[in-house]
Amino acid sequence: MVRALKFALLREPLFQFLVLGAALFGLFHLVDNRKAEAPTRIVISSARIANLAEGFARTWQRPPGAAELQGLVDDYIRDEVFYREGRAAGLDRDDVIIRRRVRQKMEFFAEDASVPEPSEAQLASYLEANPERFKTEDLFTFHQIFLSATRRAATIDRDSQHVADALAHADAAVDATALGDPFLLGGEFQAVSQHEVASIFGDGFAKRLSMMEQGRWQGPVPSSFGQHFVYVTERIPGGLPRLDVVRQAVRREWSNARRLEAEQKLYASLRERYEIVVEMPPAKSAQVETSR
């Protein structure tokens, strides 16, 4: 009976009106207290208005009219009022999205405020200290004779042996079309890196190629396509390029490293201002004992 009366009371419009009124009264009371405690000003500077107008122009490809600009200003004021009062009411607390955005803005501030233009000496030093980031790969030029796993499903091992015997004393001028099958990307590859070879034939093929001697046929080398016999005609060793060749890449990496360093320094200096207390949860075994 009492439960039924409770449900009836919750559905009563007058009761709902009173609850809503009490909530609004509490909110207005909080806002009034904020005004009494710390009256603040909202100043819309000419620079801010110019920024609003530029944003409008980027979106609509034209400057805003007088009424449109006034609407932008009014909307900005509305945002600022709700933002300030929301923070005063603590609505930003424990909000993961807001916390993450504020952190990102602090990190951007650290990056933008502390990355100077590097000198030639600094770039040269960074290139020398980080050769693995800029070193070029070896480049290979080679020919191949291809045996298709699809066409020769039943005879590929026997055919591979036949080709190996034919190539035992052959040079690069051998007629590949007479011994093998057509390959989609052709039979000759000019100055390709090991990474490019791996993207075509697979990692296993690329590793075998990197260990091959020049000037003789070798194989068979398996891939997902079938079997390959390879003749390496040239190998250009990779190495550390000159600064003038990779200046833009070095400058980009140097700037990124400086940004990360500046961010870490800012965080370290800010962290020193706080007393950090970490209350670890009890160990799982302790929880089990407690439950017993």
Rosetta silent file (secondary structure, phi, psi, omega in degrees, C-alpha in Angstrom):
SEQUENCE: MVRALKFALLREPLFQFLVLGAALFGLFHLVDNRKAEAPTRIVISSARIANLAEGFARTWQRPPGAAELQGLVDDYIRDEVFYREGRAAGLDRDDVIIRRRVRQKMEFFAEDASVPEPSEAQLASYLEANPERFKTEDLFTFHQIFLSATRRAATIDRDSQHVADALAHADAAVDATALGDPFLLGGEFQAVSQHEVASIFGDGFAKRLSMMEQGRWQGPVPSSFGQHFVYVTERIPGGLPRLDVVRQAVRREWSNARRLEAEQKLYASLRERYEIVVEMPPAKSAQVETSR
SCORE:     score description
SCORE:     0.000 S_00000001
   1 L     0.000  -47.331 -179.519    0.000    0.000    0.000 S_00000001
   2 H   -63.822  -39.440  179.559    2.769    2.415    0.994 S_00000001
   3 H   -63.188  -39.866  178.663    4.704    1.495   -2.145 S_00000001
   4 H   -64.149  -39.573  178.405    1.687    2.235   -4.298 S_00000001
   5 H   -64.345  -37.301  178.752    1.308    5.639   -2.636 S_00000001
   6 H   -63.228  -45.538  179.886    4.995    6.380   -3.350 S_00000001
   7 H   -64.261  -37.774  178.644    4.610    5.581   -7.049 S_00000001
   8 H   -65.349  -39.237  179.879    1.454    7.685   -7.216 S_00000001
   9 H   -66.264  -40.003  179.747    3.264   10.582   -5.577 S_00000001
  10 H   -64.460  -30.199  179.919    6.191   10.328   -8.049 S_00000001
  11 H   -84.453   -7.555 -176.698    3.737   10.518  -10.954 S_00000001
  12 L   -71.835  122.422 -178.432    1.985   13.540   -9.485 S_00000001
  13 H   -56.203  -38.929 -178.483    2.720   16.653  -11.671 S_00000001
  14 H   -63.542  -41.480  178.763    2.725   18.972   -8.653 S_00000001
  15 H   -63.920  -42.848  178.729    5.381   16.877   -6.921 S_00000001
  16 H   -62.176  -40.148  179.139    7.554   16.804  -10.062 S_00000001
  17 H   -62.507  -41.660 -179.508    7.196   20.597  -10.366 S_00000001
  18 H   -65.554  -40.305  178.874    8.319   21.062   -6.759 S_00000001
  19 H   -63.914  -45.549  178.885   11.397   18.822   -7.247 S_00000001
  20 H   -62.328  -41.502  179.511   12.390   20.667  -10.442 S_00000001
  21 H   -62.777  -39.193  178.892   11.859   23.999   -8.737 S_00000001
  22 H   -65.041  -39.743  179.092   14.080   22.977   -5.842 S_00000001
  23 H   -64.894  -44.931  179.207   16.861   21.917   -8.216 S_00000001
  24 H   -64.387  -39.090  179.247   16.680   25.188  -10.147 S_00000001
  25 H   -61.546  -41.734  178.909   16.615   27.152   -6.901 S_00000001
  26 H   -63.174  -41.730  179.470   19.788   25.370   -5.756 S_00000001
  27 H   -64.913  -45.915  179.991   21.532   26.103   -9.055 S_00000001
  28 H   -65.387  -34.140  178.186   20.519   29.790   -9.035 S_00000001
  29 H   -65.186  -40.576  177.669   21.556   30.030   -5.398 S_00000001
  30 H   -63.420  -43.794  179.301   24.998   28.667   -6.299 S_00000001
  31 H   -63.621  -42.924  179.636   25.312   31.137   -9.171 S_00000001
  32 H   -62.798  -40.607  177.949   24.214   34.039   -6.954 S_00000001
  33 H   -62.734  -39.391  178.456   26.772   33.055   -4.335 S_00000001
  34 H   -62.303  -41.731 -179.949   29.475   32.981   -6.996 S_00000001
  35 H   -64.840  -38.921 -178.320   28.512   36.485   -8.123 S_00000001
  36 H   -71.671  -35.991 -176.395   28.567   37.756   -4.570 S_00000001
  37 H   -76.444  -46.552 -173.015   31.874   36.112   -3.745 S_00000001
  38 L  -144.625   77.589  177.038   33.907   36.886   -6.863 S_00000001
  39 L   -61.836  133.568 -176.830   32.315   39.090   -9.499 S_00000001
  40 L  -124.955  160.852  178.086   34.251   38.672  -12.741 S_00000001
  41 L  -110.789  145.571  171.778   34.439   40.437  -16.069 S_00000001
  42 L  -111.716  113.126 -177.739   34.277   38.891  -19.494 S_00000001
  43 L  -106.748  121.590  176.108   36.337   40.953  -21.912 S_00000001
  44 L  -100.170  100.543 -175.613   35.993   40.261  -25.643 S_00000001
  45 L   -74.760  164.126  177.253   39.101   41.823  -27.104 S_00000001
  46 H   -63.860  -33.198  177.742   39.451   43.089  -30.649 S_00000001
  47 H   -65.229  -39.386  178.059   41.961   40.282  -31.272 S_00000001
  48 H   -65.272  -41.692  178.739   39.369   37.715  -30.169 S_00000001
  49 H   -62.889  -41.675  178.002   36.734   39.264  -32.459 S_00000001
  50 H   -62.580  -37.689  178.343   39.210   39.184  -35.347 S_00000001
  51 H   -66.018  -39.400  177.081   39.882   35.512  -34.583 S_00000001
  52 H   -63.860  -41.459 -179.901   36.153   34.739  -34.627 S_00000001
  53 H   -66.086  -38.490  179.010   35.801   36.532  -37.964 S_00000001
  54 H   -65.907  -39.205  177.122   38.764   34.622  -39.427 S_00000001
  55 H   -63.233  -40.172  176.821   37.255   31.328  -38.357 S_00000001
  56 H   -62.896  -43.590 -177.563   33.979   32.248  -40.033 S_00000001
  57 H   -65.567  -37.512  177.961   35.814   33.254  -43.221 S_00000001
  58 H   -64.747  -34.697 -178.312   37.747   29.962  -43.363 S_00000001
  59 H   -77.871  -44.874 -172.173   34.510   28.019  -43.096 S_00000001
  60 H  -104.980    0.636  178.159   32.300   30.050  -45.445 S_00000001
  61 L    60.062   31.550  175.849   34.943   31.561  -47.753 S_00000001
  62 L  -163.656  154.328  177.952   33.712   35.091  -47.048 S_00000001
  63 L   -73.080  154.139  179.670   33.859   37.562  -44.166 S_00000001
  64 L   -74.996  148.992  172.661   30.873   37.702  -41.788 S_00000001
  65 L   -75.564  176.795 -177.220   28.308   40.446  -42.031 S_00000001
  66 H   -61.029  -45.192 -179.191   27.592   42.781  -39.109 S_00000001
  67 H   -67.248  -38.128  179.651   24.712   40.655  -37.806 S_00000001
  68 H   -66.993  -40.392  178.884   26.709   37.454  -38.257 S_00000001
  69 H   -65.017  -39.620  177.187   29.702   38.897  -36.414 S_00000001
  70 H   -63.504  -37.679  177.376   27.439   40.009  -33.554 S_00000001
  71 H   -64.589  -38.205  176.891   26.030   36.490  -33.435 S_00000001
  72 H   -63.105  -43.543  179.292   29.546   35.060  -33.185 S_00000001
  73 H   -63.983  -45.394  179.283   30.348   37.397  -30.306 S_00000001
  74 H   -59.884  -41.313 -179.465   27.084   36.574  -28.521 S_00000001
  75 H   -67.419  -37.317  177.744   27.747   32.859  -28.912 S_00000001
  76 H   -64.310  -42.764  178.038   31.287   33.250  -27.566 S_00000001
  77 H   -61.572  -41.782  178.877   29.949   35.127  -24.527 S_00000001
  78 H   -60.918  -44.752  177.546   27.386   32.370  -23.962 S_00000001
  79 H   -59.039  -45.491 -175.739   30.156   29.745  -24.106 S_00000001
  80 H   -65.168  -41.427  179.612   32.319   31.707  -21.694 S_00000001
  81 H   -61.924  -51.032 -178.735   29.492   32.206  -19.181 S_00000001
  82 H   -65.121  -36.440  179.925   28.520   28.546  -19.145 S_00000001
  83 H   -64.434  -47.466 -178.462   32.184   27.461  -19.065 S_00000001
  84 H   -64.833  -44.523 -178.507   33.035   29.644  -16.071 S_00000001
  85 H   -70.175  -33.525  176.384   29.914   28.725  -14.128 S_00000001
  86 H   -64.803  -40.928  176.156   30.334   25.067  -14.972 S_00000001
  87 H   -66.198  -40.233  179.442   33.863   25.126  -13.593 S_00000001
  88 H   -62.606  -33.993  179.534   32.675   27.025  -10.512 S_00000001
  89 L   -83.056   -1.905  178.141   30.058   24.323   -9.923 S_00000001
  90 L    79.376   18.540 -176.946   32.735   21.636  -10.297 S_00000001
  91 L   -72.312  -14.263  179.608   31.213   20.120  -13.412 S_00000001
  92 L   -86.619   -7.789 -177.412   34.665   19.687  -14.973 S_00000001
  93 L   -74.221  141.847  177.449   35.869   17.419  -12.198 S_00000001
  94 L    59.886   22.564  175.201   36.390   13.730  -12.935 S_00000001
  95 L   -99.855  111.179 -173.632   35.545   14.288  -16.603 S_00000001
  96 H   -61.844  -40.892 -177.739   38.062   12.230  -18.577 S_00000001
  97 H   -64.562  -44.979  179.475   37.519   14.098  -21.851 S_00000001
  98 H   -64.570  -44.131  179.189   38.016   17.521  -20.259 S_00000001
  99 H   -59.399  -42.523 -178.106   41.103   16.351  -18.367 S_00000001
 100 H   -67.333  -40.301  179.464   42.603   14.936  -21.552 S_00000001
 101 H   -66.025  -41.210  178.509   41.942   18.103  -23.557 S_00000001
 102 H   -64.840  -41.252  177.290   43.485   20.322  -20.866 S_00000001
 103 H   -61.365  -44.303  179.479   46.533   18.050  -20.734 S_00000001
 104 H   -60.731  -41.270 -179.917   46.891   18.201  -24.518 S_00000001
 105 H   -66.372  -36.753  175.782   46.723   21.984  -24.486 S_00000001
 106 H   -65.420  -40.581  178.197   49.424   22.115  -21.817 S_00000001
 107 H   -65.321  -41.044  177.063   51.613   19.795  -23.901 S_00000001
 108 H   -63.194  -38.324  178.599   51.033   21.941  -27.006 S_00000001
 109 H   -61.632  -43.211  179.605   51.960   25.000  -24.966 S_00000001
 110 H   -63.913  -39.223 -179.326   55.229   23.355  -23.926 S_00000001
 111 H   -67.557  -48.355 -174.154   56.010   22.406  -27.522 S_00000001
 112 H   -70.276  -25.528 -171.811   55.218   25.769  -29.096 S_00000001
 113 H   -89.450   -6.342 -168.762   56.993   27.821  -26.451 S_00000001
 114 L  -143.621   27.363  178.282   60.389   26.203  -26.467 S_00000001
 115 L  -114.949   99.724 -179.789   61.576   24.931  -29.867 S_00000001
 116 L   -79.221  174.185  176.365   64.157   27.309  -31.372 S_00000001
 117 L   -78.031  126.561 -176.868   65.505   27.174  -34.910 S_00000001
 118 L   -74.057  149.634  174.498   68.390   24.644  -35.029 S_00000001
 119 L   -86.829  166.942  177.727   71.852   25.636  -36.228 S_00000001
 120 H   -61.509  -38.413  179.850   73.804   23.680  -38.840 S_00000001
 121 H   -64.171  -39.923  179.320   76.116   22.421  -36.111 S_00000001
 122 H   -66.330  -40.650  178.545   73.180   21.109  -34.069 S_00000001
 123 H   -66.066  -43.176  179.187   71.711   19.307  -37.082 S_00000001
 124 H   -62.609  -40.637  179.107   75.067   17.782  -38.005 S_00000001
 125 H   -65.940  -39.751 -179.892   75.568   16.623  -34.429 S_00000001
 126 H   -67.394  -39.564  178.249   72.074   15.097  -34.296 S_00000001
 127 H   -62.638  -42.190 -179.554   72.639   13.259  -37.588 S_00000001
 128 H   -68.545  -34.864 -177.574   75.920   11.828  -36.306 S_00000001
 129 H   -79.964  -17.032 -177.237   74.381   10.805  -32.985 S_00000001
 130 L  -130.157   57.602 -175.564   71.358    9.074  -34.587 S_00000001
 131 H   -64.096  -30.235 -176.797   72.649    7.331  -37.736 S_00000001
 132 H   -64.660  -21.680 -178.914   70.086    4.513  -37.515 S_00000001
 133 H   -81.145  -18.848 -172.671   67.252    6.984  -38.208 S_00000001
 134 L  -126.215   -5.396 -178.855   68.711    8.257  -41.478 S_00000001
 135 L   -64.191  135.881  179.390   70.921    5.472  -42.819 S_00000001
 136 L   -87.576  152.815  179.469   69.925    4.341  -46.298 S_00000001
 137 L   -80.775  161.069  170.463   69.486    0.663  -47.204 S_00000001
 138 L   -63.334  147.182  177.774   71.577   -1.301  -49.660 S_00000001
 139 E  -113.686  136.852 -175.950   70.188   -1.172  -53.199 S_00000001
 140 E  -119.245  138.383  168.224   70.065   -4.273  -55.428 S_00000001
 141 E  -117.652  124.772 -175.332   69.839   -4.693  -59.170 S_00000001
 142 E  -151.381  159.988  172.021   69.026   -8.271  -60.176 S_00000001
 143 E  -108.613  159.723  177.097   67.427  -10.566  -62.757 S_00000001
 144 E  -143.522  151.925  167.273   65.175  -13.489  -61.970 S_00000001
 145 E  -116.295  126.979 -170.229   63.784  -16.625  -63.528 S_00000001
 146 E  -112.120  135.271  172.903   60.399  -17.450  -62.079 S_00000001
 147 E  -117.102  117.358 -174.095   58.617  -20.783  -61.707 S_00000001
 148 E   -76.457  129.282  176.584   54.935  -20.399  -60.884 S_00000001
 149 L   -67.987  -26.378 -179.565   53.574  -22.521  -58.038 S_00000001
 150 L   -76.903  -46.977 -177.992   50.133  -22.336  -59.661 S_00000001
 151 L   -70.579  -33.299 -171.684   51.166  -23.427  -63.149 S_00000001
 152 L  -116.447   40.079 -174.534   53.613  -26.079  -61.951 S_00000001
 153 L   -54.646  -38.266 -175.089   51.825  -27.374  -58.850 S_00000001
 154 L   -94.536  -14.330 -171.915   52.728  -31.000  -59.576 S_00000001
 155 L  -126.490    8.439 -170.097   56.161  -30.544  -61.187 S_00000001
 156 H   -63.864  -35.621  179.472   57.751  -27.479  -59.554 S_00000001
 157 H   -67.193  -44.688  179.478   60.437  -29.407  -57.639 S_00000001
 158 H   -66.167  -39.931  179.505   61.520  -31.351  -60.736 S_00000001
 159 H   -67.441  -36.759  177.999   61.391  -28.222  -62.879 S_00000001
 160 H   -61.624  -41.024  178.299   63.461  -26.284  -60.307 S_00000001
 161 H   -64.759  -38.704  178.540   66.177  -28.922  -60.495 S_00000001
 162 H   -63.373  -43.789  179.432   66.126  -28.730  -64.297 S_00000001
 163 H   -66.879  -40.917  178.947   66.537  -24.927  -64.215 S_00000001
 164 H   -59.978  -40.516  177.891   69.308  -25.162  -61.605 S_00000001
 165 H   -65.522  -39.770 -178.825   71.242  -27.549  -63.866 S_00000001
 166 H   -68.333  -29.408 -176.174   70.757  -25.228  -66.856 S_00000001
 167 L   -93.924   -0.661 -173.680   71.995  -22.193  -64.910 S_00000001
 168 L   -55.804  -36.706 -179.041   75.009  -23.886  -63.325 S_00000001
 169 L  -126.141   22.023 -178.205   77.426  -22.261  -65.790 S_00000001
 170 L   -90.245  161.821  175.133   75.177  -19.582  -67.355 S_00000001
 171 L  -110.573 -169.331 -175.369   75.582  -15.819  -67.184 S_00000001
 172 L   -68.042  -15.612 -175.548   73.055  -12.970  -66.955 S_00000001
 173 L   -84.356    4.965 -178.969   72.327  -13.154  -70.692 S_00000001
 174 L   -60.445  148.421  179.916   70.471  -16.468  -70.423 S_00000001
 175 L   -78.418   99.367 -176.626   66.996  -16.543  -72.021 S_00000001
 176 H   -67.021  -32.375 -177.386   64.747  -16.380  -68.980 S_00000001
 177 H   -66.921  -26.648 -179.065   61.545  -16.800  -71.024 S_00000001
 178 H   -79.064  -21.632 -176.550   62.700  -20.190  -72.241 S_00000001
 179 H  -104.448  -25.958 -173.303   63.305  -21.510  -68.730 S_00000001
 180 L  -127.091 -167.448 -178.565   60.653  -19.853  -66.603 S_00000001
 181 E  -108.543  158.273  176.822   57.164  -18.369  -66.420 S_00000001
 182 L   -65.032  142.132  176.235   56.049  -14.741  -66.824 S_00000001
 183 L  -115.512  137.628 -172.702   56.093  -12.679  -63.627 S_00000001
 184 L   -54.059  -39.735 -176.767   53.612   -9.823  -63.168 S_00000001
 185 L   -96.382    9.169  176.507   56.323   -7.272  -62.267 S_00000001
 186 L    92.661 -178.360 -176.878   58.836   -8.523  -64.831 S_00000001
 187 L  -107.370   -5.599 -178.400   62.165  -10.240  -64.608 S_00000001
 188 E  -123.813  138.051 -179.661   64.497   -7.282  -63.966 S_00000001
 189 E  -131.105  125.702 -174.304   64.645   -5.029  -60.906 S_00000001
 190 E  -107.561  122.295  172.165   66.788   -1.878  -60.817 S_00000001
 191 E    47.273   57.176  178.104   68.219   -0.366  -57.599 S_00000001
 192 E  -103.807  144.968 -179.399   65.546   -1.658  -55.211 S_00000001
 193 E   -82.523  165.768  177.708   65.996   -1.655  -51.438 S_00000001
 194 H   -62.724  -35.328  177.340   65.649   -4.679  -49.209 S_00000001
 195 H   -63.323  -42.475  178.878   62.438   -3.165  -47.829 S_00000001
 196 H   -66.710  -39.719  178.041   60.985   -2.883  -51.348 S_00000001
 197 H   -62.184  -42.779  179.648   62.037   -6.441  -52.152 S_00000001
 198 H   -63.090  -36.457 -179.967   60.353   -7.680  -48.971 S_00000001
 199 H   -67.634  -23.020 -179.622   57.126   -5.874  -49.884 S_00000001
 200 H   -94.041  -52.185 -170.717   57.045   -7.757  -53.229 S_00000001
 201 H  -103.407  -15.939 -177.147   58.514  -11.190  -52.516 S_00000001
 202 L   108.912  161.245 -176.552   58.386  -11.469  -48.721 S_00000001
 203 H   -64.307  -40.260 -179.110   60.881  -11.163  -45.862 S_00000001
 204 H   -60.821  -43.614  177.971   62.485  -14.543  -46.470 S_00000001
 205 H   -62.089  -44.854 -177.599   63.290  -13.700  -50.089 S_00000001
 206 H   -63.076  -38.882  179.333   64.697  -10.284  -49.087 S_00000001
 207 H   -67.216  -41.460  177.021   67.005  -11.833  -46.460 S_00000001
 208 H   -62.737  -41.932 -179.565   68.310  -14.394  -48.945 S_00000001
 209 H   -61.732  -39.719 -177.214   68.928  -11.645  -51.504 S_00000001
 210 H   -64.532  -18.733 -178.031   70.919   -9.578  -48.974 S_00000001
 211 L  -104.106    1.648 -175.673   73.382  -12.487  -48.578 S_00000001
 212 L   -78.922  147.864  173.191   73.807  -13.331  -52.275 S_00000001
 213 L   -80.234  158.731  175.911   77.023  -12.915  -54.224 S_00000001
 214 E   -88.543  152.202  168.266   77.146  -10.870  -57.400 S_00000001
 215 L    86.881   13.853  174.988   77.761  -12.314  -60.840 S_00000001
 216 L  -155.398  153.101  178.496   76.188  -15.777  -60.692 S_00000001
 217 E   -73.562  138.030  179.081   72.775  -17.445  -60.680 S_00000001
 218 E  -139.002  148.896 -178.953   71.561  -18.624  -57.280 S_00000001
 219 E   144.804 -174.894    5.714   68.432  -20.404  -56.127 S_00000001
 220 E   -77.207  147.856  175.486   65.837  -21.625  -56.002 S_00000001
 221 E  -112.012  118.175 -176.985   64.549  -18.986  -53.563 S_00000001
 222 E   -77.202  152.301  170.192   60.952  -19.654  -52.460 S_00000001
 223 L  -146.847 -178.978  178.234   58.209  -17.038  -52.178 S_00000001
 224 L   -69.709  -13.888 -179.706   54.432  -17.105  -51.966 S_00000001
 225 L   -88.353  -29.720 -175.843   54.394  -17.014  -55.785 S_00000001
 226 E   155.749 -134.864 -179.384   56.629  -20.012  -56.392 S_00000001
 227 E  -117.470  145.536 -177.310   60.383  -20.503  -56.956 S_00000001
 228 E  -131.727  139.599  168.392   62.907  -17.892  -58.122 S_00000001
 229 E  -111.434  131.027 -167.537   66.447  -18.058  -59.485 S_00000001
 230 E  -123.077  139.466  176.241   68.275  -14.788  -58.958 S_00000001
 231 E  -126.058  107.569 -179.548   71.318  -13.132  -60.595 S_00000001
 232 E   -84.710  119.670 -179.869   72.569  -10.047  -58.721 S_00000001
 233 E   -96.854  -25.370 -179.226   74.334   -7.655  -61.109 S_00000001
 234 E  -155.389  143.221  175.331   74.921   -4.737  -58.721 S_00000001
 235 E  -135.166  117.261 -179.483   74.770   -3.960  -55.041 S_00000001
 236 E  -101.363  112.809 -176.832   75.048   -0.341  -53.860 S_00000001
 237 L   -63.533  141.303  173.784   75.895   -0.232  -50.142 S_00000001
 238 L   -80.796  175.043 -179.717   73.732    1.954  -47.948 S_00000001
 239 L   176.980 -172.970 -179.823   75.154    4.373  -45.434 S_00000001
 240 L   -83.139  117.562 -178.187   74.776    7.658  -43.647 S_00000001
 241 L   -74.141  165.670  176.012   73.886   10.371  -46.196 S_00000001
 242 L   -69.411  154.219 -177.902   75.273   13.893  -46.170 S_00000001
 243 H   -59.716  -38.925 -177.598   73.389   16.488  -44.152 S_00000001
 244 H   -66.217  -19.230  178.984   72.437   18.509  -47.249 S_00000001
 245 H   -81.634  -34.675 -174.139   70.657   15.418  -48.636 S_00000001
 246 H  -121.187   25.950 -174.917   68.522   14.750  -45.548 S_00000001
 247 H   -56.911  -45.870 -177.521   68.424   18.195  -43.921 S_00000001
 248 H   -62.211  -42.348  179.623   64.608   18.406  -43.794 S_00000001
 249 H   -66.682  -40.309  179.532   64.253   14.968  -42.214 S_00000001
 250 H   -65.983  -42.611  179.551   67.002   15.710  -39.660 S_00000001
 251 H   -61.561  -42.213  179.431   65.445   19.071  -38.817 S_00000001
 252 H   -63.017  -45.914 -179.400   62.030   17.441  -38.297 S_00000001
 253 H   -66.944  -39.821  178.567   63.454   14.716  -36.027 S_00000001
 254 H   -61.976  -44.496  179.978   65.583   17.242  -34.106 S_00000001
 255 H   -63.538  -41.737  178.106   62.543   19.481  -33.512 S_00000001
 256 H   -62.389  -40.903  179.008   60.435   16.536  -32.340 S_00000001
 257 H   -64.498  -39.849  179.175   63.156   15.505  -29.910 S_00000001
 258 H   -66.904  -37.378  178.616   63.400   19.056  -28.543 S_00000001
 259 H   -63.401  -45.463  179.276   59.609   19.218  -28.092 S_00000001
 260 H   -63.271  -39.826  178.827   59.563   15.989  -26.123 S_00000001
 261 H   -64.262  -42.346  179.372   62.480   17.206  -24.000 S_00000001
 262 H   -65.265  -38.925  178.897   60.729   20.524  -23.317 S_00000001
 263 H   -63.800  -41.612  179.144   57.516   18.723  -22.373 S_00000001
 264 H   -65.261  -39.795  179.322   59.375   16.488  -19.930 S_00000001
 265 H   -65.671  -42.056  178.804   61.124   19.483  -18.343 S_00000001
 266 H   -62.818  -44.946 -179.663   57.833   21.359  -17.958 S_00000001
 267 H   -62.100  -42.988 -179.402   56.159   18.338  -16.397 S_00000001
 268 H   -62.435  -42.180 -179.054   59.078   17.789  -14.004 S_00000001
 269 H   -69.093  -37.421  178.661   59.035   21.434  -12.869 S_00000001
 270 H   -71.434  -36.992 -177.899   55.255   21.443  -12.405 S_00000001
 271 H   -64.425  -31.345  179.677   55.245   18.110  -10.591 S_00000001
 272 L   -63.988  -17.955 -179.063   57.627   19.465   -7.965 S_00000001
 273 L   -80.756   -5.787 -175.146   54.889   21.875   -6.878 S_00000001
 274 L  -118.687  146.569  167.837   52.680   19.015   -5.688 S_00000001
 275 L   -92.031  117.981 -175.569   52.807   16.526   -2.904 S_00000001
 276 L   -97.253  121.501  177.145   51.947   13.226   -4.530 S_00000001
 277 L  -119.603  117.063 -179.474   50.150   10.667   -2.361 S_00000001
 278 L  -108.784  112.567  179.694   49.404    7.324   -4.005 S_00000001
 279 L   -97.466   96.145 -178.157   47.005    5.153   -2.040 S_00000001
 280 L   -72.146  143.407  176.150   47.430    1.691   -3.504 S_00000001
 281 L   -67.524  154.855  179.018   44.527   -0.746   -3.165 S_00000001
 282 L   -62.777  151.516  179.647   45.123   -3.692   -0.823 S_00000001
 283 L   -60.326  153.410 -176.520   46.683   -6.782   -2.314 S_00000001
 284 H   -61.545  -39.361 -179.217   44.295   -9.340   -3.727 S_00000001
 285 H   -64.069  -37.087  179.110   45.336  -11.956   -1.197 S_00000001
 286 H   -65.453  -37.635  178.248   44.631   -9.520    1.640 S_00000001
 287 H   -63.534  -39.328  179.491   41.168   -8.871    0.209 S_00000001
 288 H   -64.507  -44.660  179.324   40.485  -12.591    0.133 S_00000001
 289 H   -61.494  -40.016 -179.927   41.569  -12.964    3.782 S_00000001
 290 H   -63.553  -41.150 -178.804   39.347  -10.035    4.758 S_00000001
 291 H   -66.774  -28.447  178.478   36.353  -11.553    2.990 S_00000001
 292 L   -73.490    0.000    0.000   36.907  -14.798    4.878 S_00000001
